[in-house]
């Protein structure tokens, strides 16, 4: 797959060769038929994909490129409308890293008040839940500071040109996401305002996934950096516009993104072609953007390469 880089804009022809399809589930059962990707996360060489439906049920699937198949890891449906998925890496007292999944959901499709964060093991077991006292559109682990693990939660602000990410902790005692009004990131969204699909952060650039209306097949991934420098408003350092390889699509929407241990970006796309052969085909695919972090703590974007 090839991309064109010009003036800090990268346009990719995202054809669907070498992709993995995430199944919809048991067709005909409302609570178990998952039709929409809502988030991606990566632990080691495994990609986890959350899918949801309008009945406010969700499931999480695991995909290993070595096995080239997906396995559903949540036996029972998660009783929420899925919004985003993230990884939480916590260093245990013995020194080894423990990686869990963080699922962001709502009690209704257009939930305008509260959200919930579920902490799950890689096997799909729910370990804890935390309420968020506002409508959230994205979630990511941020950093550990003074012994506290901090998380990013993106406020759902519709089509506003500026977005707010609240910074806070997950309190096991109260079961809440605790934040302060002073700990936040203000982002300038120069992508598409129609839909914000989530965020992804891994000690480097922050990715914001945005879409235009579904039938336009227009997607944009905003990249932000330099969070160690306090600013009133962070402008994106790059904008990646993602489009299908041909005009034979009635829908092509990026629904989630994450990076593996080598920094190669993986995306999930919801697609539908004119012939109906690929109706809502949820494809997980790696695309050739590599993110690295320099010694000066600034993010660099390497040239695209074919994979």
C-alpha positions in Angstrom: 0.0 0.0 0.0 1.4 3.4 -1.0 0.9 6.9 0.4 1.5 10.4 -0.7 3.2 12.8 1.8 3.0 16.5 0.9 3.0 19.6 3.2 2.4 17.5 6.3 -0.6 15.7 4.8 -0.5 12.0 4.2 -3.2 10.5 1.9 -3.3 6.7 1.9 -4.9 4.4 -0.5 -6.3 1.9 2.0 -7.1 -1.0 -0.1 -8.3 -4.1 1.8 -5.5 -6.5 0.8 -3.9 -8.4 3.7 -6.6 -7.6 6.3 -8.3 -9.4 9.1 -12.1 -9.5 9.3 -13.7 -9.2 12.7 -17.0 -11.2 12.8 -20.3 -9.6 13.6 -21.4 -12.4 16.0 -24.5 -14.5 16.0 -26.8 -13.1 13.4 -30.5 -12.8 14.4 -29.9 -12.3 18.1 -30.0 -8.6 19.0 -27.8 -8.9 22.1 -25.1 -10.9 20.4 -24.9 -9.4 16.9 -22.2 -6.8 17.0 -22.2 -4.6 13.9 -19.8 -1.7 14.6 -16.1 -1.5 15.6 -15.7 1.0 18.4 -12.0 0.7 19.4 -8.6 -1.0 19.0 -5.8 -1.8 21.4 -2.6 -3.7 21.1 -0.7 -5.9 23.7 2.5 -7.5 22.5 1.6 -9.0 19.1 -2.1 -9.3 19.8 -4.6 -6.7 18.6 -7.9 -6.4 20.5 -11.0 -5.1 18.8 -14.2 -3.9 20.6 -17.5 -4.2 18.6 -20.9 -2.9 19.7 -24.5 -2.6 18.5 -27.6 -0.4 18.9 -29.0 -2.7 21.7 -26.1 -1.3 23.8 -24.2 -4.6 24.0 -20.5 -5.0 23.2 -17.9 -7.7 22.8 -14.1 -7.8 22.5 -12.2 -9.9 20.1 -8.5 -10.8 20.0 -6.5 -11.1 16.8 -3.0 -12.5 16.4 -1.3 -12.0 13.0 0.6 -15.3 13.5 -2.7 -17.2 13.8 -4.6 -15.0 11.3 -7.9 -15.5 13.1 -10.1 -13.7 15.6 -11.2 -15.1 19.0 -14.0 -13.5 21.1 -12.6 -13.2 24.6 -15.8 -11.9 26.4 -18.2 -14.8 26.8 -21.1 -12.6 27.9 -21.9 -9.3 26.2 -20.7 -6.1 28.0 -23.9 -4.2 28.9 -22.9 -0.9 27.3 -22.7 0.8 24.0 -19.0 0.7 23.1 -17.1 4.0 22.5 -13.3 3.2 22.7 -10.7 0.7 23.8 -7.3 1.2 25.4 -4.4 -0.6 27.1 -3.3 -0.1 30.7 0.2 -1.2 31.5 1.0 -1.3 35.2 4.3 -2.3 36.7 3.9 -4.7 39.6 5.9 -4.8 42.8 8.0 -7.6 41.4 8.9 -5.4 38.4 7.1 -7.1 35.6 4.6 -5.2 33.5 0.9 -6.2 33.7 -1.2 -5.2 30.7 -5.0 -4.9 31.0 -7.7 -3.6 28.6 -9.8 -0.5 29.3 -13.2 -0.4 27.7 -15.1 2.9 27.5 -18.9 2.6 27.1 -22.2 4.3 27.6 -25.6 3.1 28.8 -27.3 4.5 25.6 -26.2 5.1 22.0 -26.4 8.9 22.4 -25.6 9.0 26.1 -25.3 12.7 27.0 -24.5 12.5 30.6 -22.3 9.7 32.0 -20.0 7.0 30.8 -18.2 4.0 32.3 -14.7 2.5 32.1 -14.3 -1.3 32.5 -11.0 -2.8 33.3 -10.5 -6.2 31.8 -7.8 -8.8 31.7 -6.4 -10.0 28.3 -8.7 -13.0 28.7 -11.8 -10.8 28.9 -12.5 -11.1 32.6 -13.9 -7.8 34.1 -11.7 -6.7 37.0 -13.3 -3.4 37.9 -15.6 -0.6 36.7 -15.4 3.2 37.0 -18.1 5.8 36.4 -17.3 8.9 34.4 -19.6 11.9 35.2 -19.7 13.2 31.7 -20.2 11.9 28.2 -16.9 10.6 26.9 -15.7 10.0 23.3 -12.2 8.6 23.9 -9.9 6.9 26.4 -6.2 6.3 26.8 -3.6 5.6 29.5 -1.4 8.7 29.9 1.5 8.3 32.3 2.6 7.5 35.9 3.4 10.6 37.9 4.4 10.7 41.6 3.2 7.1 42.1 -0.2 7.8 40.5 -1.4 6.3 37.2 -3.0 9.0 35.1 -5.5 8.5 32.2 -6.9 10.6 29.4 -10.7 10.8 28.9 -11.9 12.8 25.9 -15.1 14.8 26.4 -17.7 14.3 23.8 -18.3 17.8 22.4 -20.1 17.1 19.1 -18.9 19.2 16.2 -17.0 21.8 18.3 -13.7 22.9 16.8 -11.8 22.5 20.1 -11.8 19.3 22.2 -11.0 18.8 25.9 -9.2 15.8 27.3 -9.6 15.4 31.1 -6.6 14.0 33.0 -7.4 11.9 36.1 -7.1 8.6 38.0 -9.2 5.5 38.3 -10.2 5.2 42.0 -10.7 1.6 43.0 -12.3 2.6 46.3 -15.0 4.8 44.9 -15.3 3.2 41.5 -14.9 6.6 39.8 -12.7 8.4 37.3 -11.4 11.4 39.4 -10.2 14.5 37.6 -9.5 18.1 38.4 -10.4 21.1 36.3 -6.8 22.1 36.1 -5.5 18.9 34.6 -6.6 18.8 31.0 -5.5 19.1 27.4 -7.2 21.4 24.9 -6.9 20.2 21.3 -7.6 22.0 18.1 -9.5 19.6 15.9 -8.6 20.4 12.2 -9.9 17.0 11.0 -13.5 16.1 10.4 -16.1 17.3 12.9 -18.9 14.9 12.1 -17.6 12.0 14.2 -14.8 11.7 16.7 -14.0 7.9 17.0 -11.5 7.9 19.8 -7.9 8.7 20.9 -4.7 6.7 21.2 -1.6 7.6 23.2 1.6 5.7 23.9 4.3 7.9 25.4 4.7 9.9 22.2 2.2 11.3 19.8 -1.5 11.4 20.6 -3.8 10.3 17.8 -7.3 11.6 17.3 -9.5 9.6 14.9 -12.2 11.7 13.1 -14.7 11.0 10.3 -16.9 13.0 8.0 -20.4 11.7 7.2 -20.3 8.0 6.5 -21.2 8.3 2.8 -18.3 10.6 2.1 -15.6 8.0 2.8 -13.5 10.7 4.4 -11.4 10.1 7.4 -8.7 12.0 9.2 -6.2 11.1 12.0 -4.9 14.1 13.8 -1.4 13.8 15.5 -0.5 15.9 18.6 2.7 16.1 20.5 4.9 18.1 23.0 2.5 17.6 26.0 5.4 18.3 28.3 5.2 22.0 27.2 2.1 23.6 28.8 -0.1 25.3 26.2 -3.5 26.8 26.1 -4.4 24.9 22.9 -2.5 22.1 21.1 -2.4 22.2 17.4 -1.9 19.0 15.4 1.7 18.4 14.1 0.3 16.2 11.3 -2.9 15.3 9.6 -3.4 11.9 7.9 -6.3 11.7 5.5 -7.3 8.1 4.9 -9.4 7.0 1.9 -10.2 3.8 0.1 -8.3 2.7 -3.0 -11.3 3.1 -5.4 -14.6 5.0 -5.7 -16.6 1.8 -5.4 -17.4 2.4 -1.7 -20.6 3.9 -0.4 -19.1 3.9 3.1 -15.5 3.8 4.4 -15.0 4.8 8.0 -12.0 4.4 10.3 -13.4 3.3 13.6 -10.3 2.8 15.7 -6.5 3.0 15.6 -3.5 1.8 17.7 0.2 1.2 17.2 2.1 -2.0 17.9 5.5 -2.4 19.7 7.3 -1.3 16.5 5.2 1.8 16.1 3.4 0.6 13.0 -0.2 1.9 12.9 -3.1 -0.5 12.8 -6.6 0.7 11.9 -10.1 -0.8 11.8 -12.4 0.2 9.0 -16.2 -0.1 8.5 -16.8 -0.4 4.8 -19.6 -1.0 2.3 -19.2 -1.2 -1.5 -21.6 -0.5 -4.3 -22.1 -4.2 -5.1 -23.0 -5.1 -1.5 -20.3 -7.8 -1.4 -18.4 -6.0 1.5 -21.4 -4.7 3.5 -20.1 -3.3 6.7 -16.9 -5.3 6.5 -15.0 -4.7 9.6 -11.4 -4.9 8.5 -8.3 -4.6 10.8 -5.3 -3.6 8.8 -1.8 -2.3 9.3 -0.9 0.9 7.4 2.6 2.2 6.7 3.1 5.0 9.2 5.8 4.6 11.8 5.9 6.8 14.9 9.2 7.3 16.8 10.2 9.4 19.8 13.4 11.5 19.7 15.8 12.2 22.7 14.4 15.8 22.8 10.9 14.3 23.6 9.5 15.5 20.3 7.6 13.1 18.0 9.0 12.4 14.6 7.0 10.9 11.7 9.0 8.6 9.5 8.4 8.4 5.7 5.7 6.0 4.6 6.8 2.6 3.4 5.0 -0.3 1.8 4.2 -3.3 4.0 
